[in-house]
Amino acid sequence: MANKAAEIARKYFDSINFNYTVTGDDGEALRAAFELKNRTDLDLMIIFDPTANSCAIRSFGIAKIKEGTEDKIYALCNRLNAQFRWVKFTLIDGTRTIVASDDLLLEEKTIGEETFSHCMQMAHIIDEAYPEIMQTIWGGN
């Protein structure tokens, strides 16, 4: 049986011609690709809870950092998290990769609209933060 929240979101996405691909064993995850101003190849993974009342949106691999820049990146993530409180930026130590996340509670009647709104908001925030991320990695801020 397919994931109910994902089914509802897919119907909404289809109705507004929002492109995505279905993934996951139960169709519980959707992948949406964005071409933005500062980051031209952003992927968001939208993972629905089987109870249909929550959703996780993740962007894995926003940027890889150079070895030795971890302290600057931790400080940057803290600044970005304070500035863009709706999205959480994190450095994954083992891979030295910056990721972003957003978690939301959903009302069944507005799953599609809420999820779409959060995806667009997250993509915009990542795009806005991307130049500062790259400057910190390569420019030594």
The 8 nearest C-alpha neighbors of each residue, nearest first, counted from 0:
[[1, 2, 25, 3, 26, 24, 27, 49],
 [2, 0, 25, 26, 3, 6, 27, 5],
 [1, 3, 27, 5, 4, 49, 25, 26],
 [4, 2, 6, 5, 1, 51, 7, 49],
 [5, 3, 51, 7, 6, 2, 8, 47],
 [4, 6, 8, 2, 7, 3, 27, 9],
 [7, 5, 3, 9, 4, 8, 2, 10],
 [6, 8, 4, 10, 5, 9, 111, 3],
 [7, 9, 111, 5, 11, 10, 6, 110],
 [10, 8, 12, 6, 11, 7, 13, 5],
 [11, 9, 13, 7, 8, 12, 14, 6],
 [10, 12, 14, 111, 8, 9, 13, 7],
 [13, 11, 17, 9, 15, 14, 10, 16],
 [12, 14, 16, 10, 11, 15, 9, 17],
 [13, 15, 11, 12, 16, 10, 17, 9],
 [14, 16, 12, 13, 17, 11, 10, 18],
 [17, 15, 13, 14, 12, 18, 11, 19],
 [16, 18, 12, 15, 13, 19, 14, 31],
 [19, 17, 16, 31, 20, 12, 13, 32],
 [20, 18, 31, 30, 29, 17, 21, 32],
 [19, 21, 30, 29, 22, 31, 18, 28],
 [22, 20, 29, 26, 28, 30, 19, 23],
 [23, 21, 28, 26, 29, 20, 27, 24],
 [22, 24, 26, 28, 25, 27, 21, 29],
 [23, 25, 26, 22, 27, 28, 1, 2],
 [24, 26, 1, 27, 23, 2, 0, 22],
 [27, 25, 23, 22, 28, 1, 24, 21],
 [28, 26, 25, 2, 47, 23, 5, 46],
 [29, 27, 46, 22, 23, 45, 26, 21],
 [28, 30, 21, 45, 20, 22, 44, 19],
 [29, 31, 44, 20, 19, 43, 45, 21],
 [30, 32, 19, 43, 42, 18, 29, 44],
 [33, 31, 42, 41, 43, 30, 40, 34],
 [34, 32, 41, 40, 35, 42, 31, 39],
 [35, 33, 39, 40, 41, 38, 32, 36],
 [34, 36, 39, 38, 37, 33, 126, 40],
 [35, 37, 38, 39, 126, 34, 127, 123],
 [38, 36, 126, 35, 39, 129, 130, 127],
 [39, 37, 35, 126, 40, 36, 41, 129],
 [38, 40, 34, 35, 41, 37, 36, 33],
 [41, 39, 34, 38, 33, 42, 32, 35],
 [40, 42, 33, 32, 39, 38, 34, 43],
 [43, 41, 32, 31, 58, 33, 40, 44],
 [42, 44, 58, 31, 57, 30, 45, 32],
 [45, 43, 30, 57, 56, 29, 46, 58],
 [44, 46, 56, 29, 28, 55, 30, 43],
 [45, 47, 28, 55, 54, 27, 44, 56],
 [48, 46, 54, 27, 5, 28, 4, 49],
 [47, 49, 50, 53, 51, 54, 52, 46],
 [50, 48, 51, 2, 47, 3, 4, 27],
 [49, 51, 48, 52, 53, 4, 3, 47],
 [52, 50, 4, 49, 48, 53, 3, 47],
 [51, 53, 105, 50, 104, 106, 48, 107],
 [54, 52, 104, 105, 48, 103, 51, 47],
 [53, 55, 47, 103, 46, 48, 102, 104],
 [56, 54, 102, 46, 45, 101, 57, 47],
 [55, 57, 45, 101, 44, 100, 102, 46],
 [58, 56, 100, 44, 43, 99, 59, 55],
 [57, 59, 43, 99, 98, 42, 44, 100],
 [60, 58, 98, 61, 57, 99, 97, 43],
 [59, 61, 62, 98, 96, 97, 58, 63],
 [60, 62, 97, 98, 59, 58, 96, 63],
 [63, 61, 60, 97, 96, 64, 98, 133],
 [64, 62, 96, 95, 97, 65, 60, 61],
 [63, 65, 95, 136, 96, 62, 66, 68],
 [66, 64, 68, 67, 136, 63, 95, 69],
 [65, 67, 68, 64, 69, 95, 63, 136],
 [66, 68, 69, 65, 70, 64, 71, 72],
 [69, 67, 71, 66, 70, 65, 72, 136],
 [68, 70, 72, 71, 67, 73, 66, 64],
 [71, 69, 73, 72, 68, 74, 67, 75],
 [72, 70, 74, 68, 69, 73, 75, 135],
 [71, 73, 75, 69, 74, 70, 76, 68],
 [74, 72, 76, 70, 75, 71, 69, 77],
 [75, 73, 77, 71, 72, 76, 78, 70],
 [74, 76, 72, 78, 77, 73, 79, 71],
 [77, 75, 79, 73, 88, 78, 74, 80],
 [76, 78, 80, 74, 75, 79, 81, 73],
 [79, 77, 75, 81, 76, 80, 82, 74],
 [80, 78, 82, 76, 81, 77, 83, 75],
 [81, 79, 77, 83, 84, 78, 82, 87],
 [80, 82, 78, 79, 84, 83, 77, 76],
 [83, 81, 79, 80, 84, 78, 77, 85],
 [84, 82, 80, 85, 79, 81, 86, 124],
 [83, 85, 80, 81, 86, 82, 87, 79],
 [86, 84, 83, 101, 87, 121, 80, 120],
 [87, 85, 101, 84, 100, 83, 121, 99],
 [86, 88, 100, 99, 80, 101, 89, 85],
 [89, 87, 99, 76, 98, 80, 86, 100],
 [90, 88, 98, 97, 76, 99, 91, 87],
 [89, 91, 97, 96, 92, 98, 95, 73],
 [90, 92, 96, 95, 93, 94, 97, 89],
 [93, 91, 95, 94, 90, 96, 69, 97],
 [94, 92, 95, 91, 96, 90, 97, 63],
 [93, 95, 96, 92, 91, 63, 90, 97],
 [96, 94, 92, 91, 64, 93, 63, 90],
 [95, 97, 63, 94, 91, 90, 60, 62],
 [98, 96, 90, 62, 61, 89, 60, 91],
 [97, 99, 59, 89, 60, 61, 58, 88],
 [100, 98, 88, 58, 87, 57, 89, 86],
 [99, 101, 57, 87, 86, 56, 58, 88],
 [100, 102, 56, 86, 55, 87, 57, 103],
 [103, 101, 55, 54, 56, 100, 104, 53],
 [102, 104, 54, 53, 105, 55, 101, 114],
 [103, 105, 53, 52, 54, 106, 102, 51],
 [106, 104, 52, 53, 110, 107, 103, 109],
 [105, 107, 109, 108, 110, 52, 104, 51],
 [106, 108, 110, 109, 105, 51, 52, 4],
 [107, 109, 106, 110, 111, 105, 7, 112],
 [110, 108, 112, 106, 107, 111, 113, 105],
 [111, 109, 113, 107, 112, 105, 8, 106],
 [112, 110, 8, 11, 114, 113, 109, 115],
 [111, 113, 115, 109, 114, 110, 116, 11],
 [114, 112, 116, 110, 115, 111, 109, 117],
 [113, 115, 117, 111, 116, 112, 110, 118],
 [116, 114, 118, 112, 117, 113, 111, 119],
 [115, 117, 113, 119, 114, 118, 112, 120],
 [116, 118, 120, 114, 119, 115, 121, 113],
 [119, 117, 115, 121, 120, 116, 122, 114],
 [118, 120, 122, 116, 117, 121, 123, 115],
 [119, 121, 117, 123, 118, 122, 116, 124],
 [122, 120, 124, 118, 123, 119, 117, 125],
 [121, 123, 119, 125, 124, 120, 118, 126],
 [124, 122, 126, 120, 121, 125, 127, 119],
 [125, 123, 127, 121, 126, 122, 128, 120],
 [126, 124, 128, 122, 127, 123, 129, 121],
 [125, 127, 123, 129, 124, 37, 128, 38],
 [126, 128, 124, 125, 129, 123, 130, 37],
 [127, 129, 125, 126, 131, 130, 124, 132],
 [128, 130, 132, 126, 131, 127, 125, 133],
 [131, 129, 133, 132, 128, 134, 37, 127],
 [132, 130, 134, 129, 133, 128, 135, 127],
 [133, 131, 129, 135, 130, 134, 136, 128],
 [132, 134, 136, 130, 135, 131, 137, 129],
 [135, 133, 138, 131, 137, 132, 136, 130],
 [134, 136, 140, 139, 132, 133, 138, 137],
 [137, 135, 133, 134, 64, 138, 139, 132],
 [138, 136, 134, 139, 135, 133, 65, 140],
 [139, 137, 134, 135, 140, 136, 133, 131],
 [138, 140, 135, 137, 136, 134, 71, 68],
 [139, 135, 138, 134, 71, 136, 137, 131]]
